[in-house]
């Protein structure tokens, strides 16, 4: 009797765990002649198509942080794809190199948009992606990128920027935005000054976009990333409350947007 009970417990244990298996894949793809390396995650216990979410990394490039966020999205029931903006094997070793890599795209928004949209096409063509329910999220540099994706007219039902730059040389392009926009902003972020915030909000109003803007008091730049340290006086620091609140805000936004 005891042996049968143990066998039943073991069987149930494995069945439960089998239902929550997050599958991950490293995917090579191309933008022009540049080879890129993205990171895909999904829950293989879910049957059929599900909403797809593009994830765009900080200025460091794809690293453990963005992979973790991609897997978190998979656990929520989405198929998530962390796109590569820099190129296979191109990752910043320090802040100076990160600034140099990201500036190439900040100064060339056409390149930023087309590079990001190359990753969008990879996720769009995946057999598990519901192409009518696709969104994008991004962190810092990635937040800027997903806003530019929206301004390019990408078929996204929603975009979420976490402590991203809001400025654009092409504010008139906001008329191309097809979905909803959620900006999750550190109220004390020195990298995104108040005049940039006001200009962004004016841009959204003039274009008639369905937009939401949330400011977190006491939060500075990069407030969702524990690797940012804990000293707000440096301009970038982790803020646990803002991190958790912003993730919940994203979840509510997607629940509304994907329904």
HUPE-V789361 format. One record per run of one state. SS is the DSSP state (H for helix, E for strand, - for the rest). FROM is the first residue (numbers start at 1). LEN is the number of residues. Records with the same first field share a line. If there is no record, write none. Layout:
BEGIN
SS->FROM-LEN ; FROM-LEN
END
This chain:
BEGIN
-->1-1 ; 19-3 ; 32-2 ; 44-6 ; 57-7 ; 76-3 ; 84-11 ; 107-2 ; 125-4 ; 140-1 ; 152-6 ; 163-8 ; 177-3 ; 187-7 ; 208-3 ; 217-4 ; 222-4 ; 229-3 ; 235-1 ; 237-3 ; 259-1
H->2-17 ; 64-12 ; 95-12 ; 109-16 ; 141-11 ; 171-6 ; 194-14 ; 226-3 ; 232-3 ; 240-19
E->22-10 ; 34-10 ; 50-7 ; 79-5 ; 129-11 ; 158-5 ; 180-7 ; 211-6 ; 221-1 ; 236-1
END
